[in-house]
Amino acid sequence: SFRKYLCRGTVNVLAESTMIAIAHNINKLHRKIQSGKIGQHLFELKTA
């Protein structure tokens, strides 16, 4: 639900974008942990 940046300037916008990306990844990891899908792969791993 990100709509606009709260600060001005290239450095500040980059910092805010990085924080949003980290928060998004933490949220995804939390949902995976809660649903019990950690450690599972979508496909079987191929062996050489």
Secondary structure as the mmCIF struct_conf table of DSSP 4:
data_model
#
loop_
_struct_conf.conf_type_id
_struct_conf.id
_struct_conf.beg_label_comp_id
_struct_conf.beg_label_asym_id
_struct_conf.beg_label_seq_id
_struct_conf.end_label_comp_id
_struct_conf.end_label_asym_id
_struct_conf.end_label_seq_id
BEND BEND1 LEU A 6 CYS A 7
BEND BEND2 GLY A 9 GLY A 9
HELX_RH_AL_P HELX_RH_AL_P1 THR A 10 SER A 35
TURN_TY1_P TURN_TY1_P1 GLY A 36 GLY A 36
TURN_TY1_P TURN_TY1_P2 ILE A 38 GLY A 39
BEND BEND3 LEU A 42 PHE A 43
HELX_LH_PP_P HELX_LH_PP_P1 GLU A 44 LYS A 46
#
